[in-house]
Amino acid sequence: MNNLDGIVSLLIACIEIVLLVNLVVFADKNKLNFLVFFIVLLIAGYQVTEYLICGIGIKAPPMAYTAFAVISSLPPLSLLLVLTYLNIKFKPAPLIFLPAIFFVIYYAGVIDKFEVVKCTVLYAAYTYPLGTLYGAFYYLPIFISFFLLYRNLNNRSIPVKQTRLLIIGHYFLVVPVVASFILLLLNLPGLLSVIESILCKFAFGYVAVLGFFSLNNKNT
């Protein structure tokens, strides 16, 4: 094991935790900001888990499962943030969490199938069951969020600056996903085994944008 494996995850986790503390102290306490706080906490939690896997060397299947369980709620939480921000009334909103809940429960029964196959300074690679199906349910809320934000970019009933911030933030989530699909179509699946890890590194940009969004999101 390289002594620097996972060091980027540790660095990002430290920055995200510091950002979270600042947001909790200085940002207004409202529904949107509480969702931002939880998203930042979730992403920082994944980075800490990945450092424990690659930096400390705890590569047992339960730890790999923990990483997936932690990050599985990111897409539906991001979608809930967008729905709330756009004031879209969607009564069965809790249903958007059902795929994540299903996979967390299902994977709990097959933890021994999880394997950390590679660790580097930047990312970790995993193998796990139903990877393609998991990916489809994982990425769909991200694309829906992106579409909803773009469709409402010229909606003058909501702050245009804030909408643009969220769109910029979602670029950091969409780019690695689009890249993975292109690689799949080209029969070059090299990125696919590391996409969750790479996505969470790109999500650092998403977290930074959410920080600006939260600090400018006033109760007024």
C-alpha positions in Angstrom: 0.0 0.0 0.0 1.3 3.4 -1.0 1.6 5.6 2.1 -0.1 8.4 0.3 -3.1 6.3 -0.8 -6.3 8.1 0.2 -4.5 11.3 1.1 -6.7 13.3 -1.3 -9.8 12.0 0.4 -8.5 13.1 3.8 -7.6 16.5 2.5 -11.0 17.0 0.9 -12.8 15.7 4.1 -10.9 18.2 6.3 -11.8 21.1 4.0 -15.5 20.0 3.8 -15.7 19.6 7.6 -14.3 23.1 8.1 -16.8 24.4 5.5 -19.7 22.7 7.2 -18.8 24.2 10.6 -18.7 27.7 9.0 -22.0 27.1 7.3 -23.7 26.0 10.5 -22.3 29.1 12.3 -22.8 31.7 9.6 -25.6 30.6 7.2 -29.3 31.2 7.9 -31.1 28.3 9.5 -33.8 27.4 7.0 -35.1 24.3 5.2 -32.9 24.7 2.2 -29.8 25.3 4.2 -30.4 22.3 6.5 -30.5 20.2 3.3 -27.2 21.7 2.2 -25.7 21.0 5.7 -26.7 17.4 5.4 -25.4 17.0 1.8 -22.0 18.4 2.8 -21.9 16.1 5.9 -22.7 13.1 3.7 -20.0 13.8 1.1 -17.4 14.5 3.9 -18.5 11.3 5.5 -17.7 9.4 2.3 -14.3 11.0 2.0 -13.5 9.9 5.6 -14.6 6.4 4.9 -12.5 6.2 1.7 -9.5 7.4 3.7 -10.1 4.7 6.3 -10.2 2.2 3.4 -7.1 3.4 1.4 -5.1 5.4 3.9 -5.5 3.3 7.0 -5.9 0.1 5.1 -9.3 -1.1 6.4 -10.4 -2.8 3.2 -12.8 -5.4 4.7 -16.1 -5.8 2.8 -18.2 -4.1 5.6 -16.1 -0.9 5.1 -16.6 -0.9 1.3 -20.4 -1.4 2.0 -20.3 1.5 4.4 -18.9 3.8 1.7 -21.8 2.9 -0.6 -24.4 3.1 2.1 -23.2 6.6 3.0 -23.1 8.0 -0.5 -26.3 6.4 -1.8 -28.4 9.2 -0.4 -26.6 11.9 -2.3 -28.6 11.9 -5.6 -32.1 11.8 -3.9 -31.0 14.5 -1.4 -29.7 16.7 -4.2 -33.0 16.2 -6.0 -35.0 17.1 -2.9 -32.9 20.2 -2.5 -33.8 21.2 -6.1 -37.5 20.4 -5.7 -37.6 22.5 -2.5 -35.7 25.4 -4.0 -37.9 25.5 -7.1 -41.0 25.1 -4.9 -42.2 22.1 -6.9 -45.0 20.4 -4.9 -44.3 16.7 -5.1 -46.3 15.0 -2.3 -44.7 11.6 -2.6 -41.2 13.2 -2.3 -40.0 10.5 0.1 -40.4 8.0 -2.7 -37.3 9.3 -4.4 -35.3 7.7 -1.5 -36.8 4.2 -2.1 -34.1 3.1 -4.6 -31.3 4.1 -2.2 -33.1 2.4 0.7 -33.6 -0.8 -1.4 -29.9 -1.0 -2.4 -28.7 -0.3 1.2 -30.9 -3.1 2.5 -30.1 -5.5 -0.4 -26.4 -4.9 -0.1 -26.5 -5.5 3.6 -27.3 -9.1 2.8 -24.4 -9.6 0.4 -21.7 -7.6 2.1 -19.2 -10.3 1.4 -19.6 -9.5 -2.4 -18.0 -6.1 -1.9 -14.4 -5.8 -2.6 -11.9 -2.9 -2.7 -9.8 -3.9 -5.8 -7.6 -0.8 -6.0 -6.5 2.2 -4.0 -4.6 5.2 -5.3 -3.8 8.7 -4.0 -6.9 10.0 -5.8 -9.5 7.3 -5.9 -10.6 3.8 -4.9 -12.0 1.1 -7.1 -14.7 -1.3 -6.0 -16.6 -4.4 -7.2 -20.1 -5.1 -6.0 -23.3 -6.8 -7.2 -25.9 -5.2 -9.6 -23.5 -2.5 -10.5 -25.3 -1.4 -13.7 -28.7 -1.4 -12.0 -27.3 0.6 -9.1 -25.8 3.1 -11.5 -29.0 3.6 -13.3 -30.9 4.4 -10.1 -28.0 6.4 -8.7 -27.5 8.8 -11.7 -31.2 9.3 -12.6 -32.0 11.8 -9.8 -28.8 13.8 -10.8 -30.0 14.2 -14.3 -33.5 15.1 -13.2 -32.1 17.8 -10.9 -30.0 19.2 -13.7 -33.0 19.2 -16.1 -35.3 20.9 -13.6 -32.8 23.7 -12.9 -32.2 24.4 -16.6 -35.9 24.5 -17.3 -36.4 27.1 -14.6 -33.3 29.2 -15.4 -35.5 32.0 -16.7 -38.1 31.7 -14.0 -38.2 35.1 -12.5 -40.1 34.0 -9.4 -36.9 32.5 -8.0 -33.4 34.2 -7.7 -31.6 33.7 -11.1 -28.2 34.0 -9.4 -29.0 31.2 -7.0 -30.3 29.0 -9.8 -27.1 29.5 -11.8 -25.1 28.5 -8.7 -27.0 25.3 -8.4 -26.6 24.6 -12.2 -22.8 25.1 -11.9 -22.7 22.9 -8.9 -24.6 20.1 -10.7 -22.0 20.2 -13.5 -19.6 18.7 -11.1 -22.0 15.8 -10.6 -22.9 15.3 -14.2 -19.5 15.4 -15.9 -18.1 12.2 -14.5 -21.4 10.4 -15.1 -21.5 11.5 -18.8 -17.9 10.4 -19.1 -18.7 7.0 -17.7 -21.5 6.5 -20.2 -19.3 7.5 -23.1 -16.6 5.0 -22.0 -19.3 2.4 -21.8 -20.5 3.1 -25.3 -16.9 3.0 -26.6 -16.4 -0.3 -24.8 -13.8 1.4 -22.6 -15.1 0.7 -19.1 -12.0 1.8 -17.3 -13.7 4.6 -15.4 -16.8 2.5 -14.4 -15.2 0.7 -11.5 -14.0 3.9 -9.9 -16.9 6.2 -10.9 -18.4 6.5 -7.4 -15.0 7.5 -6.0 -14.3 9.9 -8.9 -17.8 11.4 -8.6 -17.2 12.2 -4.9 -13.9 13.9 -5.8 -15.8 16.1 -8.4 -18.5 16.6 -5.7 -16.0 18.7 -3.8 -16.8 21.4 -6.4 -20.5 20.8 -5.8 -19.9 21.3 -2.1 -18.0 24.5 -2.6 -20.9 25.9 -4.8 -23.4 24.8 -2.2 -21.4 26.8 0.4 -21.9 30.0 -1.6 -25.5 29.1 -2.2 -26.2 28.5 1.5 -24.5 31.7 2.6 -26.6 33.7 0.1 -29.8 31.9 0.9 -31.5 34.2 3.3 -34.8 33.7 5.1 -36.0 36.9 3.5 
